[in-house]
Amino acid sequence: MALMIIEGCTLCDACVEVCPNDAIAEGDELYVIDAFKCTECVGAEDEPQCELVCAPDCIEANPEFEESPEELQEKYEQLH
C-alpha cells in the first residue's frame, strides 16, 4: 500500500531526499506522496526510508491504495 503524509509535517525535506521513486513533493501546507509512484521502497530498500527519517512521525499507510508486496515490486520495476 502506498504511504501518505498527515498533519504534523514540518516541510523539513528529509523524506524528499531519501525517496527512491521521486514520489514526494511539496504541497500547499505539507509534503504529499504520489500513490502511483510510492512502493514503500519495495525494490530499493528493506523498509520505507521516508518513515525512517520523518522526525514528527507523520507518514502512514494510505488506506485507498492497498497493494501486496508483489504489486509494489511490479510498480517499482515499471518506474525504473
Secondary structure as GFF3:
##gff-version 3
##sequence-region A 1 80
A	DSSP	beta_strand	3	5	.	.	.	ID=ss1
A	DSSP	alpha_helix	14	18	.	.	.	ID=ss2
A	DSSP	beta_strand	24	26	.	.	.	ID=ss3
A	DSSP	beta_strand	31	33	.	.	.	ID=ss4
A	DSSP	alpha_helix	49	53	.	.	.	ID=ss5
A	DSSP	beta_strand	59	61	.	.	.	ID=ss6
A	DSSP	alpha_helix	69	79	.	.	.	ID=ss7
###
